[in-house]
Amino acid sequence: MGIVMFLGPFSVLLGLTGLAAFWWTLKAGQYEDPMGDASRILADVPDRPDVDE
């Protein structure tokens, strides 16, 4: 019974930490342009000028 009293609040805290991390990435704009990222990875010309072909 003692382990349940430890794991219950620990799991709630872990879930809230994950939710806070997701909320932080949402506010930081991590998910703003997913289609742009998908099309840039297929581009033949690199975005960085320091990359030699």
CORCORSUL-V910694 format. One record per residue. N is the residue number from 0. SS is DSSP state (helix for helix, strand for strand, loop for the rest). D_CENTER is the distance of its C-alpha to the mean C-alpha in whole Angstrom. Layout:
N/SS/D_CENTER  N/SS/D_CENTER
This chain:
0/loop/36  1/helix/34  2/helix/31  3/helix/30  4/helix/31  5/helix/28  6/helix/26  7/helix/26  8/helix/24  9/helix/22  10/helix/20  11/helix/20  12/helix/19  13/helix/16  14/helix/15  15/helix/15  16/helix/13  17/helix/10  18/helix/11  19/helix/11  20/helix/8  21/helix/7  22/helix/10  23/helix/9  24/helix/6  25/helix/8  26/helix/11  27/loop/10  28/loop/10  29/loop/7  30/loop/9  31/loop/12  32/loop/14  33/helix/12  34/helix/16  35/helix/17  36/helix/14  37/helix/16  38/helix/19  39/helix/19  40/loop/18  41/loop/22  42/loop/24  43/loop/27  44/loop/27  45/loop/24  46/loop/23  47/loop/23  48/loop/27  49/loop/27  50/loop/27  51/loop/30  52/loop/31
